[in-house]
Amino acid sequence: MITRRFAVLLALGLPFTALTPQPWYALAAILGGALLLALLDAGMAGSLAGLRLRRDGDRTVWLGGSARVILTVANTGHRTVRLHLRDSWVPSAGAGPLFHTAVLREGSEHSVTTTLTPTRHGDRPAVRVTLRSAGPLGLAYRQRRRTWNEHHTPAWSLRVLPRFPSRRVLPEKLARLRVVDGSVVTRGRGHGTEFDALREYVIGDDVRSIDWRASARAHDVVVRTWRPERDRRVFCILDTGRTSAALIGDAPRLDASIDAALLLSVLATRADDRVDLLALDAKVRTRVEGGGHRSKLPRLIDAMASLHPQLAETDFTLLGQEMLRRDRKRALLVIFTALDTAPMIAGLLPLLPKLTARHKVIVAAVRDPLVSRLAELPDLPGPGDVHRAAAAQRVLADRDRVRDVLAHSGATVVDADADTFAGQVADVYLLLKASGRL
């Protein structure tokens, strides 16, 4: 292939054709000579067959951060290669710089670094490496595109973990959790409690908590104290249907749900509770169950990284099949969805009484601030402003009715803005933990 330098060479030779009596013959001679030089230059270019590639660098990065991937090119051939390289990634990987140059002598190697600043979570793969070997005159080059199907080009994919902005409130939530674990006890034999210790009876204690055998041995009235059970089951259920694709600010609603689920998973894991994950829309997208506490949290984060909104209606009957087929042990179900009227009436509301009869259910939804702003009229409203405000107020009224129906069905509803959403979900969990109602 020819280069721009070849075109410049032709452009410099064209004015001389006008000075000759036979310009067409001169033009043909100049063109032929340039092509001959280009062929000679391409023949002198180093062979690409002797180049070998390998990669090294980061495999994971949090969304909003940067990663570095190093591509090393080794010349195993017998000629010098004047290399022009393009390292192509998917656009959402935010790769740069894409173009690199190097002179590789026989037996040498050269490393180029690509900085990745992804704009979406999930797997961001490298696409291909394009190699050009230029001739010494720079008139022509050889080119080859190496995809990952060839054995000598290593595949590489960067796993981008979801954004976790609620990490900033994690120390405060962990401090509250330590208070719950260390100083809060419930008196009496309540649901979801386990034995903690024996102590002397004081006025106000429930007489049903008196341990008569221990009292006889101690010659004093002794009561049993109880604390909230550990090893409770917490299910984070993420709705990945069409309502999760709605933008809250500059990110989909699903991203706010994932952030809240991450915060809740960290707290529950530190509290020695069992955390499982279920993501669904028209089908189950991912399921994380079992495993130890040390391995569970990385598995949850890795599974959430691959989730994206799907343009499909969520089938909540799948949730009923997953939850009701399990054992009858009580668990906390945290359903991250949207409080839209139509999906709730057709999907979750008919199923909710069966779920709340067996489990403790939290329905968590992110409020769209744009709807609240549209519901307010400007100082000098026009006809369009009035119609928009009326439509927004109707949406908010429908949302309030859905929230009331959910609460009447036995569910705890968390309806908050994106900046406080994750913290409020965590607060409800800590409140239930402290009161022994899990």
C-alpha positions as CSV (number, residue, x, y, z in Angstrom):
1,M,0.0,0.0,0.0
2,I,1.1,3.5,-0.7
3,T,1.4,6.4,1.7
4,R,0.8,10.1,1.7
5,R,4.5,10.6,0.9
6,F,3.9,8.9,-2.4
7,A,1.1,11.4,-3.2
8,V,3.4,14.3,-2.3
9,L,6.1,12.9,-4.6
10,L,3.7,12.8,-7.5
11,A,2.5,16.4,-6.7
12,L,6.0,17.7,-6.8
13,G,6.7,16.0,-10.2
14,L,3.5,17.2,-12.0
15,P,4.7,20.8,-12.6
16,F,7.6,19.5,-14.7
17,T,5.3,17.9,-17.2
18,A,4.1,21.3,-18.4
19,L,7.7,22.2,-19.4
20,T,8.1,19.2,-21.8
21,P,6.8,19.1,-25.4
22,Q,4.9,15.9,-24.7
23,P,3.4,16.2,-21.2
24,W,1.5,12.9,-21.3
25,Y,4.7,10.9,-21.9
26,A,6.3,12.9,-19.1
27,L,3.4,12.2,-16.8
28,A,3.5,8.5,-17.5
29,A,7.2,8.5,-16.9
30,I,6.9,10.2,-13.6
31,L,4.0,8.0,-12.5
32,G,5.9,4.9,-13.5
33,G,9.0,5.9,-11.8
34,A,7.1,6.7,-8.6
35,L,5.4,3.3,-8.7
36,L,8.7,1.6,-9.2
37,L,10.1,3.4,-6.2
38,A,7.1,2.5,-4.2
39,L,7.3,-1.2,-5.1
40,L,11.0,-1.2,-4.3
41,D,10.3,0.5,-1.0
42,A,7.6,-2.0,-0.1
43,G,9.9,-4.9,-1.0
44,M,12.5,-3.4,1.4
45,A,10.0,-3.1,4.3
46,G,10.5,-5.6,7.1
47,S,8.3,-8.7,7.2
48,L,5.3,-8.7,9.5
49,A,5.3,-12.5,9.8
50,G,8.1,-12.4,12.4
51,L,6.2,-10.1,14.8
52,R,4.9,-11.7,18.0
53,L,2.5,-9.9,20.4
54,R,1.7,-10.4,24.0
55,R,-0.3,-8.4,26.6
56,D,0.0,-7.6,30.2
57,G,-1.7,-5.2,32.6
58,D,-4.9,-4.6,34.5
59,R,-7.8,-7.1,34.3
60,T,-10.4,-5.2,36.4
61,V,-11.1,-1.6,37.2
62,W,-14.0,0.3,38.9
63,L,-16.1,2.5,36.7
64,G,-14.8,6.0,36.8
65,G,-11.2,4.8,37.2
66,S,-8.4,4.1,34.7
67,A,-6.6,1.0,33.8
68,R,-3.3,0.3,31.9
69,V,-2.8,-2.5,29.4
70,I,0.7,-3.1,27.9
71,L,1.1,-4.5,24.4
72,T,4.6,-5.8,23.7
73,V,5.7,-6.4,20.1
74,A,8.7,-8.7,19.6
75,N,10.6,-9.0,16.2
76,T,11.7,-12.5,15.7
77,G,12.5,-11.9,12.0
78,H,15.8,-11.1,10.3
79,R,15.1,-7.6,9.1
80,T,14.4,-4.2,10.8
81,V,10.7,-3.3,11.0
82,R,9.6,0.3,10.9
83,L,6.4,-0.3,12.7
84,H,3.1,1.7,12.8
85,L,0.7,0.1,15.2
86,R,-3.0,0.7,16.0
87,D,-4.5,-1.0,19.1
88,S,-8.2,-1.0,18.7
89,W,-10.8,-1.4,21.5
90,V,-14.5,-1.1,21.7
91,P,-15.5,2.6,21.9
92,S,-16.9,2.3,25.5
93,A,-13.5,1.2,26.7
94,G,-12.2,4.8,26.4
95,A,-8.8,3.6,25.0
96,G,-6.0,6.0,24.1
97,P,-3.6,6.6,22.6
98,L,-4.5,4.3,19.7
99,F,-1.6,4.9,17.3
100,H,2.1,4.0,18.1
101,T,5.3,4.0,16.1
102,A,8.5,2.1,16.8
103,V,11.7,0.8,15.0
104,L,12.2,-2.9,15.8
105,R,15.6,-4.3,15.0
106,E,16.2,-8.0,14.7
107,G,15.6,-9.8,18.1
108,S,14.3,-6.6,19.8
109,E,10.9,-5.8,21.3
110,H,8.9,-2.7,22.1
111,S,6.1,-2.1,24.6
112,V,3.3,0.4,24.2
113,T,0.8,1.3,26.9
114,T,-2.9,1.9,26.3
115,T,-4.8,3.8,29.0
116,L,-8.4,2.8,29.4
117,T,-11.0,5.0,31.0
118,P,-14.3,3.1,30.5
119,T,-17.7,4.8,30.3
120,R,-19.8,1.6,30.9
121,H,-19.4,-1.3,33.3
122,G,-19.1,-4.8,32.0
123,D,-16.5,-6.5,29.8
124,R,-14.7,-4.2,27.5
125,P,-12.6,-6.3,25.0
126,A,-9.8,-5.4,22.7
127,V,-10.9,-5.7,19.1
128,R,-7.8,-6.0,16.9
129,V,-4.2,-4.9,16.4
130,T,-3.3,-3.4,13.0
131,L,0.4,-3.5,12.1
132,R,2.1,-1.6,9.3
133,S,5.7,-2.1,8.2
134,A,6.9,1.0,6.3
135,G,9.8,1.0,3.8
136,P,12.9,3.0,4.3
137,L,11.7,5.7,1.9
138,G,8.3,5.9,3.5
139,L,6.5,5.6,0.1
140,A,4.7,2.2,0.8
141,Y,4.0,-0.2,3.6
142,R,2.8,-3.7,4.4
143,Q,-0.2,-4.1,6.6
144,R,-1.8,-6.9,8.5
145,R,-4.8,-6.9,10.9
146,R,-4.5,-9.5,13.7
147,T,-7.7,-10.5,15.4
148,W,-8.0,-12.7,18.4
149,N,-8.7,-15.8,16.3
150,E,-5.0,-16.0,15.4
151,H,-2.9,-18.0,17.8
152,H,-0.1,-15.4,18.1
153,T,-2.3,-12.5,19.3
154,P,-3.5,-12.8,22.9
155,A,-7.1,-12.0,23.8
156,W,-7.7,-9.4,26.4
157,S,-10.8,-8.1,28.1
158,L,-11.1,-5.6,30.9
159,R,-13.8,-6.2,33.5
160,V,-15.2,-2.9,34.5
161,L,-16.9,-3.1,37.9
162,P,-20.0,-1.0,38.5
163,R,-19.8,2.5,40.1
164,F,-20.0,2.4,43.9
165,P,-20.5,6.0,45.0
166,S,-22.2,5.0,48.2
167,R,-18.8,3.7,49.4
168,R,-18.4,7.1,51.0
169,V,-21.1,6.3,53.6
170,L,-19.9,2.8,54.3
171,P,-17.8,3.7,57.4
172,E,-20.8,5.3,59.0
173,K,-23.0,2.3,58.3
174,L,-20.4,-0.1,59.5
175,A,-20.1,1.8,62.8
176,R,-23.9,1.6,63.2
177,L,-23.7,-2.2,62.5
178,R,-21.1,-2.6,65.2
179,V,-23.4,-0.9,67.6
180,V,-26.2,-3.2,66.7
181,D,-23.9,-6.3,67.0
182,G,-22.3,-5.2,70.2
183,S,-24.9,-3.5,72.4
184,V,-28.4,-4.1,71.1
185,V,-30.2,-7.1,72.6
186,T,-33.8,-8.0,72.5
187,R,-35.5,-9.1,75.7
188,G,-37.8,-12.2,75.4
189,R,-38.2,-15.0,72.9
190,G,-39.0,-13.1,69.7
191,H,-39.0,-14.3,66.2
192,G,-35.6,-14.3,64.6
193,T,-33.5,-14.2,67.8
194,E,-30.9,-16.4,69.3
195,F,-29.6,-16.9,72.9
196,D,-27.0,-14.3,74.0
197,A,-26.3,-14.5,77.8
198,L,-27.8,-14.8,81.3
199,R,-28.1,-11.9,83.7
200,E,-30.0,-10.9,86.8
201,Y,-33.6,-9.9,86.5
202,V,-34.4,-6.2,86.7
203,I,-37.8,-4.5,86.9
204,G,-39.3,-4.2,83.4
205,D,-37.9,-7.5,82.0
206,D,-40.4,-9.9,80.4
207,V,-41.2,-12.6,82.9
208,R,-41.3,-15.1,80.0
209,S,-37.5,-14.7,79.7
210,I,-36.8,-16.0,83.2
211,D,-34.7,-19.1,83.2
212,W,-36.0,-21.0,86.3
213,R,-33.3,-23.6,86.4
214,A,-30.5,-21.1,86.3
215,S,-32.4,-19.0,88.9
216,A,-32.5,-22.1,91.2
217,R,-28.8,-22.7,90.8
218,A,-27.9,-19.1,91.4
219,H,-30.4,-18.5,94.2
220,D,-31.6,-15.4,92.4
221,V,-33.9,-14.5,89.5
222,V,-32.0,-14.9,86.2
223,V,-33.3,-14.0,82.8
224,R,-32.1,-15.0,79.3
225,T,-31.1,-12.2,76.9
226,W,-31.4,-12.6,73.2
227,R,-29.7,-11.0,70.2
228,P,-30.7,-10.7,66.6
229,E,-29.8,-13.9,64.7
230,R,-26.7,-14.1,62.5
231,D,-26.6,-16.0,59.3
232,R,-29.9,-14.7,58.1
233,R,-30.6,-14.8,54.4
234,V,-30.7,-11.6,52.3
235,F,-31.8,-11.7,48.7
236,C,-30.9,-8.7,46.5
237,I,-33.3,-8.9,43.5
238,L,-32.5,-6.5,40.6
239,D,-35.1,-5.7,38.0
240,T,-33.2,-5.4,34.7
241,G,-36.3,-4.8,32.6
242,R,-37.2,-1.8,30.5
243,T,-37.9,0.4,33.5
244,S,-34.3,0.0,34.7
245,A,-33.1,1.7,31.5
246,A,-34.7,5.1,32.4
247,L,-32.1,7.8,33.0
248,I,-31.8,9.1,36.5
249,G,-29.5,12.0,36.0
250,D,-26.9,10.8,33.4
251,A,-27.0,7.1,34.4
252,P,-29.6,4.3,34.0
253,R,-31.8,3.5,37.0
254,L,-30.2,0.1,37.2
255,D,-26.8,1.7,38.1
256,A,-28.4,3.3,41.3
257,S,-29.9,-0.1,42.1
258,I,-26.6,-1.8,41.7
259,D,-24.9,0.8,44.0
260,A,-27.5,0.3,46.7
261,A,-27.2,-3.5,46.3
262,L,-23.5,-3.3,46.7
263,L,-23.7,-1.3,49.9
264,L,-26.3,-3.7,51.3
265,S,-24.2,-6.7,50.4
266,V,-21.1,-5.3,52.1
267,L,-23.1,-4.6,55.3
268,A,-24.9,-8.0,55.3
269,T,-21.6,-9.8,54.7
270,R,-20.0,-8.0,57.6
271,A,-23.0,-8.9,59.8
272,D,-22.4,-12.6,58.9
273,D,-25.6,-12.8,56.9
274,R,-25.9,-14.8,53.8
275,V,-26.3,-12.6,50.7
276,D,-27.7,-14.0,47.4
277,L,-28.3,-12.2,44.1
278,L,-31.0,-12.6,41.5
279,A,-31.3,-10.4,38.4
280,L,-34.2,-10.9,36.1
281,D,-36.4,-9.3,33.4
282,A,-38.1,-11.6,30.8
283,K,-35.7,-14.3,32.0
284,V,-33.2,-14.7,34.8
285,R,-30.0,-12.9,33.9
286,T,-27.8,-13.9,36.7
287,R,-28.0,-15.9,40.0
288,V,-25.4,-16.0,42.8
289,E,-25.9,-18.4,45.6
290,G,-23.9,-20.3,48.1
291,G,-20.2,-19.9,48.9
292,G,-18.3,-18.6,51.9
293,H,-18.4,-15.1,53.1
294,R,-14.9,-14.3,51.8
295,S,-15.7,-15.4,48.2
296,K,-19.3,-14.3,48.1
297,L,-18.7,-10.5,47.9
298,P,-16.3,-10.7,44.9
299,R,-18.7,-13.0,43.1
300,L,-21.6,-10.6,43.7
301,I,-19.6,-7.6,42.4
302,D,-18.4,-9.6,39.4
303,A,-22.0,-10.7,38.6
304,M,-23.4,-7.1,38.9
305,A,-20.7,-5.9,36.5
306,S,-22.2,-7.9,33.7
307,L,-25.8,-6.5,34.1
308,H,-27.3,-4.1,31.7
309,P,-30.9,-2.8,31.2
310,Q,-32.9,-5.0,28.8
311,L,-35.7,-3.6,26.6
312,A,-38.2,-6.3,27.8
313,E,-41.0,-6.3,30.3
314,T,-40.1,-7.9,33.7
315,D,-41.8,-11.2,34.4
316,F,-42.2,-11.2,38.2
317,T,-43.6,-14.7,38.1
318,L,-40.0,-15.8,37.7
319,L,-39.3,-14.2,41.1
320,G,-42.3,-16.1,42.6
321,Q,-41.0,-19.4,41.2
322,E,-37.5,-18.7,42.5
323,M,-38.5,-17.6,46.0
324,L,-41.5,-19.9,46.7
325,R,-39.7,-23.1,45.6
326,R,-37.1,-22.7,48.2
327,D,-37.2,-23.9,51.8
328,R,-39.6,-22.1,54.2
329,K,-36.9,-20.4,56.2
330,R,-37.7,-16.7,56.5
331,A,-35.5,-14.3,54.5
332,L,-35.2,-10.6,53.7
333,L,-36.1,-9.9,50.0
334,V,-34.9,-6.5,48.7
335,I,-36.5,-5.9,45.3
336,F,-34.9,-3.1,43.4
337,T,-37.4,-1.9,40.8
338,A,-39.4,1.1,39.7
339,L,-42.7,2.3,41.2
340,D,-44.4,2.6,37.8
341,T,-48.1,1.8,37.9
342,A,-48.5,-0.5,34.9
343,P,-45.6,-2.9,35.7
344,M,-46.6,-3.0,39.3
345,I,-50.2,-3.8,38.7
346,A,-49.5,-6.5,36.1
347,G,-46.4,-7.9,37.8
348,L,-45.4,-7.5,41.4
349,L,-48.6,-6.6,43.2
350,P,-50.4,-9.9,42.6
351,L,-47.4,-11.8,43.8
352,L,-46.6,-9.7,46.8
353,P,-49.1,-11.3,49.4
354,K,-47.5,-14.7,48.9
355,L,-44.0,-13.3,49.3
356,T,-44.8,-11.2,52.4
357,A,-46.5,-14.2,54.0
358,R,-43.2,-16.1,54.1
359,H,-40.5,-13.4,53.9
360,K,-39.8,-9.8,54.9
361,V,-40.0,-7.7,51.7
362,I,-38.5,-4.4,50.9
363,V,-39.4,-2.7,47.6
364,A,-36.7,-0.1,46.8
365,A,-37.1,2.4,44.0
366,V,-35.2,5.5,42.8
367,R,-37.2,8.7,42.4
368,D,-36.7,10.6,39.2
369,P,-35.9,14.3,40.1
370,L,-36.9,15.4,36.6
371,V,-40.5,14.5,37.3
372,S,-40.5,16.5,40.5
373,R,-39.1,19.5,38.7
374,L,-41.6,19.3,35.9
375,A,-44.4,19.2,38.4
376,E,-43.6,22.7,39.5
377,L,-44.9,25.6,37.5
378,P,-42.5,28.5,36.5
379,D,-43.3,32.1,37.5
380,L,-44.9,32.9,34.2
381,P,-46.2,29.5,32.9
382,G,-47.3,29.0,29.4
383,P,-49.8,26.4,28.0
384,G,-47.1,23.9,27.5
385,D,-45.8,24.3,31.1
386,V,-49.3,23.8,32.5
387,H,-49.7,20.5,30.5
388,R,-46.3,19.2,31.5
389,A,-46.9,20.1,35.2
390,A,-50.3,18.4,35.2
391,A,-48.8,15.2,33.6
392,A,-45.9,15.2,36.1
393,Q,-48.3,15.6,39.1
394,R,-50.4,12.7,37.8
395,V,-47.3,10.5,37.6
396,L,-46.4,11.5,41.2
397,A,-49.9,10.8,42.4
398,D,-49.9,7.4,40.8
399,R,-46.5,6.7,42.4
400,D,-47.9,7.6,45.8
401,R,-50.9,5.2,45.3
402,V,-48.5,2.4,44.3
403,R,-46.4,3.0,47.4
404,D,-49.5,2.9,49.6
405,V,-50.7,-0.4,48.1
406,L,-47.3,-1.9,48.6
407,A,-47.2,-0.9,52.2
408,H,-50.8,-2.2,52.7
409,S,-49.6,-5.5,51.3
410,G,-47.0,-5.9,54.0
411,A,-43.9,-4.5,52.1
412,T,-41.5,-1.8,53.4
413,V,-41.1,0.8,50.6
414,V,-37.9,2.9,50.1
415,D,-38.6,5.7,47.7
416,A,-35.7,8.2,47.6
417,D,-33.5,10.3,45.3
418,A,-30.4,8.8,43.8
419,D,-28.0,10.6,46.1
420,T,-29.6,9.2,49.3
421,F,-31.1,6.0,47.9
422,A,-28.4,3.5,48.9
423,G,-28.1,5.0,52.4
424,Q,-31.8,4.7,53.0
425,V,-31.9,1.0,51.9
426,A,-29.0,0.4,54.3
427,D,-30.8,2.2,57.1
428,V,-33.9,0.0,56.7
429,Y,-31.7,-3.1,56.9
430,L,-29.9,-1.9,60.0
431,L,-33.3,-1.0,61.7
432,L,-34.6,-4.5,61.0
433,K,-31.4,-6.0,62.2
434,A,-31.5,-4.0,65.4
435,S,-35.1,-4.8,66.2
436,G,-34.7,-8.5,65.4
437,R,-37.3,-8.5,62.7
438,L,-35.2,-10.2,60.0
